[in-house]
Amino acid sequence: MFDTHCHIYKTETKNYKDIIKKCLNKNINLIINSVNIKTSKEVIKLSKKYNNVYASIGLNYDEVENINEKDFIKLERLINKNNIIAIGEIGLDYYWTKDNKDKQKYIFEKQLKLAEEYNLPVIIHARNSIQDVYDILKKYNLKGSMHCFQGSLEMAKKFINLGFKIGIDGPITYKNNKKQIELINNLDLKDILVETDSPYLTPEPNRGKKNNPTNLIYIINKIAEIKKETPEKVIEETTKNTKEIFNI
């Protein structure tokens, strides 16, 4: 099985090596996402060391005020010299601030152009910004993942039509999350990816603790319950989707 979005590296998780080894023993593959140049280098190093780790590198919304033009040059060098499967986590986030929208969009589009140039999929973050993200993505010929999708069924279908899969995380297991349950009910398994966003968004029954990719099974089980399928079927389909979208 594949956790298509997590942040299991030194900067975020002290026991990251133990977690990766545990995942390897459980046949869990990890697409580890970076957020800046430093963590991009960390992720690349891990992808070279562990057979179950794949590298996705990018400059994300959290780093907007620290990003300069040299960072794009460094990012492109890393793409050129290493086996990268995606550019991400990238996107727009208006939850914390809307004052830097223009800079966020500029950084986002610079990386979308890189992805298009190098024929790489993208892993997209869209928080309180889903329409802007869609309006920008439709200008490019790209495929990828809509990470931790919280939008409507109508918006999900729009992204699917662009060539994107819908990333489902721990919140699907939360009580009274009727919106996401309805979303899963109305999506085909062929359009879904599973992810943990570890060390964040821990699913039930471990909510409140630090998340790790071994919790992926709770997300899979919940999707299986909603879709009236077996967990094995969900694993089979989401693994197939992952390999297709990320060219694995």
C-alpha positions as CSV (number, residue, x, y, z in Angstrom):
1,M,0.0,0.0,0.0
2,F,1.0,3.6,-0.5
3,D,0.9,6.6,1.9
4,T,0.9,9.2,-0.9
5,H,1.5,12.2,1.4
6,C,3.6,12.3,4.6
7,H,6.4,14.3,6.2
8,I,8.5,11.7,7.8
9,Y,12.0,13.2,8.1
10,K,14.2,14.6,10.8
11,T,12.8,18.2,10.8
12,E,9.3,16.9,11.5
13,T,9.7,13.5,13.3
14,K,12.5,12.6,15.6
15,N,12.0,8.8,15.3
16,Y,11.6,9.0,11.5
17,K,14.1,6.2,10.8
18,D,12.3,3.8,13.1
19,I,8.9,4.7,11.4
20,I,10.3,4.1,7.9
21,K,11.7,0.7,8.9
22,K,8.4,-0.3,10.5
23,C,6.6,0.7,7.3
24,L,9.0,-1.3,5.3
25,N,8.2,-4.4,7.4
26,K,4.5,-3.8,6.9
27,N,4.9,-3.2,3.1
28,I,3.9,0.4,3.3
29,N,5.4,2.6,0.7
30,L,5.9,6.3,1.5
31,I,5.7,9.4,-0.8
32,I,7.5,11.8,1.5
33,N,6.8,15.5,0.7
34,S,9.2,18.3,1.4
35,V,8.4,22.0,2.1
36,N,11.6,23.8,1.4
37,I,15.2,23.3,0.1
38,K,16.5,21.8,3.3
39,T,13.7,19.2,3.7
40,S,13.9,18.5,-0.1
41,K,17.5,17.4,0.5
42,E,16.4,15.3,3.5
43,V,13.7,13.6,1.4
44,I,16.0,12.8,-1.5
45,K,18.6,11.2,0.9
46,L,15.9,9.0,2.4
47,S,14.6,7.9,-1.0
48,K,18.1,6.8,-1.8
49,K,18.5,4.9,1.4
50,Y,15.1,3.1,1.7
51,N,13.4,1.0,-0.9
52,N,9.9,2.1,0.3
53,V,10.6,5.9,0.1
54,Y,9.8,8.1,-2.9
55,A,10.7,11.7,-3.0
56,S,8.4,14.6,-3.8
57,I,10.1,18.0,-3.4
58,G,8.8,21.6,-3.5
59,L,8.5,25.0,-1.8
60,N,5.2,25.3,0.0
61,Y,2.9,28.1,1.2
62,D,4.5,28.1,4.8
63,E,7.8,29.2,3.3
64,V,6.5,32.1,1.2
65,E,8.2,34.9,3.1
66,N,11.6,33.0,3.1
67,I,11.6,32.0,-0.6
68,N,13.8,33.9,-3.1
69,E,14.7,33.4,-6.8
70,K,17.8,31.4,-5.8
71,D,15.5,28.7,-4.3
72,F,14.0,28.0,-7.7
73,I,17.4,27.4,-9.1
74,K,18.3,25.1,-6.3
75,L,15.1,23.2,-6.7
76,E,15.6,22.7,-10.4
77,R,19.1,21.4,-9.7
78,L,17.7,18.9,-7.3
79,I,15.2,17.8,-9.8
80,N,17.9,17.4,-12.5
81,K,20.3,15.4,-10.4
82,N,17.9,13.1,-8.5
83,N,15.1,10.6,-9.0
84,I,12.1,12.7,-8.1
85,I,8.6,11.4,-8.6
86,A,6.6,14.6,-8.0
87,I,6.8,18.3,-7.2
88,G,5.1,18.9,-3.9
89,E,3.8,19.9,-1.5
90,I,2.9,23.1,-3.3
91,G,-0.2,25.2,-3.5
92,L,-2.2,28.0,-1.9
93,D,-3.3,28.5,1.7
94,Y,-5.5,31.5,2.7
95,Y,-6.4,30.1,6.1
96,W,-3.7,31.9,8.1
97,T,-3.2,35.0,6.0
98,K,-4.5,36.5,2.8
99,D,-2.0,39.3,2.7
100,N,0.5,37.4,0.5
101,K,-1.9,35.9,-2.1
102,D,0.1,37.3,-5.0
103,K,3.4,36.0,-3.8
104,Q,1.8,32.6,-3.0
105,K,0.4,32.4,-6.6
106,Y,3.8,33.5,-8.1
107,I,5.7,30.7,-6.2
108,F,3.0,28.2,-7.0
109,E,3.0,28.9,-10.7
110,K,6.8,28.9,-10.9
111,Q,6.8,25.3,-9.7
112,L,3.9,24.3,-11.9
113,K,6.0,25.5,-14.9
114,L,8.9,23.4,-13.6
115,A,6.6,20.3,-13.3
116,E,5.3,20.8,-16.8
117,E,8.9,21.2,-18.2
118,Y,10.1,18.1,-16.4
119,N,6.9,16.1,-17.0
120,L,6.4,15.5,-13.3
121,P,3.1,15.2,-11.4
122,V,2.3,17.7,-8.6
123,I,1.0,17.3,-5.1
124,I,-1.4,20.2,-4.3
125,H,-2.4,21.9,-1.1
126,A,-5.5,24.0,-1.3
127,R,-6.9,25.5,2.0
128,N,-9.6,28.2,1.7
129,S,-8.2,28.7,-1.8
130,I,-9.8,26.0,-3.9
131,Q,-11.2,28.1,-6.6
132,D,-7.9,30.0,-7.1
133,V,-6.0,26.7,-7.2
134,Y,-8.4,25.3,-9.8
135,D,-8.3,28.4,-12.0
136,I,-4.5,28.2,-12.0
137,L,-4.2,24.5,-12.5
138,K,-6.5,24.5,-15.6
139,K,-3.9,26.6,-17.4
140,Y,-1.4,23.7,-17.2
141,N,-1.2,20.2,-18.7
142,L,-0.5,18.4,-15.4
143,K,-1.7,15.5,-13.3
144,G,-1.3,14.8,-9.6
145,S,-2.9,14.6,-6.2
146,M,-5.3,17.0,-4.5
147,H,-3.8,16.5,-1.0
148,C,-6.2,16.3,2.0
149,F,-9.2,17.3,-0.2
150,Q,-11.9,19.2,1.8
151,G,-13.9,20.6,-1.1
152,S,-17.3,19.7,-2.6
153,L,-18.1,16.8,-4.9
154,E,-18.6,19.3,-7.7
155,M,-15.0,20.7,-7.2
156,A,-13.6,17.2,-6.9
157,K,-15.0,16.2,-10.3
158,K,-13.5,19.4,-11.8
159,F,-10.0,18.4,-10.5
160,I,-10.6,14.8,-11.6
161,N,-11.4,16.1,-15.1
162,L,-8.0,17.9,-15.1
163,G,-6.2,14.7,-14.4
164,F,-6.0,14.7,-10.6
165,K,-6.8,12.1,-7.9
166,I,-8.4,13.0,-4.6
167,G,-6.3,12.5,-1.5
168,I,-8.1,11.2,1.5
169,D,-6.7,11.5,5.1
170,G,-7.5,10.9,8.7
171,P,-10.5,13.3,8.9
172,I,-12.6,10.8,7.0
173,T,-12.6,8.7,10.3
174,Y,-13.8,11.6,12.5
175,K,-17.3,11.5,13.9
176,N,-19.9,13.6,12.1
177,N,-17.7,14.2,9.1
178,K,-20.7,13.9,6.9
179,K,-19.4,16.1,4.1
180,Q,-16.4,13.8,3.4
181,I,-18.4,10.6,3.8
182,E,-20.8,11.9,1.2
183,L,-17.8,12.8,-1.1
184,I,-16.4,9.2,-0.8
185,N,-19.8,7.8,-1.4
186,N,-20.1,9.6,-4.7
187,L,-16.5,9.1,-6.0
188,D,-15.2,6.0,-7.8
189,L,-12.3,4.2,-6.1
190,K,-10.3,4.9,-9.3
191,D,-10.2,8.6,-8.4
192,I,-9.0,8.2,-4.8
193,L,-5.6,8.1,-3.2
194,V,-4.9,7.4,0.5
195,E,-2.5,9.5,2.7
196,T,-1.8,10.3,6.3
197,D,-0.1,13.7,6.2
198,S,2.0,12.3,9.1
199,P,2.8,13.5,11.7
200,Y,-0.5,15.5,11.4
201,L,-4.2,14.6,11.0
202,T,-4.1,11.4,13.0
203,P,-7.2,9.2,12.4
204,E,-9.5,7.6,14.9
205,P,-8.9,5.7,17.1
206,N,-5.5,7.3,17.7
207,R,-6.6,10.9,17.3
208,G,-4.7,13.2,19.7
209,K,-1.4,11.3,19.2
210,K,1.3,12.0,16.7
211,N,0.4,10.4,13.3
212,N,2.5,8.0,11.4
213,P,1.9,6.0,8.2
214,T,1.0,2.8,9.9
215,N,-2.3,4.5,10.7
216,L,-3.1,4.4,7.0
217,I,-5.1,1.2,7.6
218,Y,-7.7,3.1,9.6
219,I,-8.3,5.4,6.6
220,I,-8.5,2.4,4.2
221,N,-10.9,0.6,6.5
222,K,-13.2,3.6,6.7
223,I,-13.3,4.0,2.9
224,A,-14.0,0.3,2.6
225,E,-16.9,0.7,5.0
226,I,-18.4,3.7,3.2
227,K,-18.0,2.1,-0.3
228,K,-19.1,-1.4,1.0
229,E,-15.9,-2.9,-0.3
230,T,-13.2,-5.0,1.4
231,P,-10.1,-3.2,2.7
232,E,-8.1,-5.4,0.2
233,K,-10.1,-4.0,-2.7
234,V,-9.4,-0.4,-1.5
235,I,-5.7,-1.2,-1.1
236,E,-5.6,-2.7,-4.6
237,E,-7.4,0.2,-6.3
238,T,-5.5,3.0,-4.5
239,T,-2.2,1.3,-5.1
240,K,-3.0,1.1,-8.8
241,N,-4.1,4.8,-8.8
242,T,-0.8,5.8,-7.1
243,K,1.4,3.9,-9.6
244,E,-0.6,5.5,-12.4
245,I,-0.5,9.1,-11.3
246,F,3.1,9.0,-10.1
247,N,4.5,6.8,-12.9
248,I,5.8,4.2,-10.4
